[in-house]
Amino acid sequence: MAGGAGTRLWPLSRRGTPKQLLALTGDTSLLQQTVARVGSILKPQDIYVITGDAQVRATRSQLPQLPEENVLGEPLSRSTAVAAALATVLVRRESDEVALALPADHFVADEKAFADALREAAHVAERGYLVTLGVVPTHGATGYGYIKAGARLHPSSPTALVERFVEKPDATRAAEFLEEGQHYWNAGIFVWRVYAFRQAIERFQPELHEALDRIAAVHRTPGWMSQVRDILEPIPAITIDVGVAEPAAAEGRMAVVPLKAGWSDIGSWSALLEALSTANGADLVASGHHIDRDSHRVLVHAGERLVVTVGLEDLIIVDTPDALLVCHKDRAEEIKPVLDEIARTAGERYL
């Protein structure tokens, strides 16, 4: 799933260049890293990317190893449940196949552990469960939703039924979750047999199910995606978590596989700083033309212009040709609401 409006990592990410297309954690983009990560267990012809229509060309150019038809254009954004469900109709695969549904813009330090967790999830999905990966928390984070694990499926395995999903907690609750154990960060990664997912859509989201049946009946003649857009237009934005996973968990149909692989959703500049600092063992993360003297817990993304930092702490600095961001790392989540003010006072061209 490679959607996104390019807001969380502004000013580097923009509407035309959402974060999955950016090289933030290495020499290749997050999208390219995601495809390479699942490439150890899937062949290129079995990997599909669903993205907004406007990003199809850029996505294909970054993934020449995939067949062109495997990059799917979503005619309008309706969140993750709609995207994943639409993909099952567009790709026309066998309904008993096990499918992985995962975001294209995450960071994983230990790719072998990640692949092992996906294999375990696939085995559980073969038994008819809807499965999610739960990240073993390293601290009481307030920026993630949580998964509360219940009874184990087998005494020899940590894989368990999902007792419930929990919204992003405050600091006190997050600390309690960490102390109690059996709580995992919700990574938004799911594994299921296609028919099990479609049955869950039919049961929990009947309006979406009906729309998918109508889309499946559309003749794929030139311009047919405009009909798909018209069918999806009245469907509300539905996330997998709220629309499918939560009600499935309530009926005992959802399982969680623990994941300990240095995962981050890179949901903000501070999350990127944390992920790269942990992976590299350094508290200064810098790229581009940069010189530092005695700064700590700082992320610098510089371009061709030289950026010099001296004696700074707990800051995010992102320099682009037309915009400069400087913010405290603990307030990086406030960038998104500031964009409305930027559009009003400085102009849409900065978005």
Secondary structure by P-SEA (a helix, b strand, c coil): cccccccccccccccccccccccccccccaaaaaaaaaccccccccbbbbbcccaaaaaaaaccccccccccccccccccaaaaaaaaaaacccccbbbbbbbcbbbbccaaaaaaaaaaaaaaaaaccbbbbbcccccccccbbbbbbcccccccccccccccccccccaaaaaaaaaacccccccccccccaaaaaaaaaaccaaaaaaaaaaaacccccaaaaaaaaaaccccccccccccaaaaaaaccbbbbbbcccccccccaaaaaaaaaaaacccccccccccccccccbbbbccccbbbbcccccbbbbbcccbbbbbccccccccccaaaaaaaccccccc
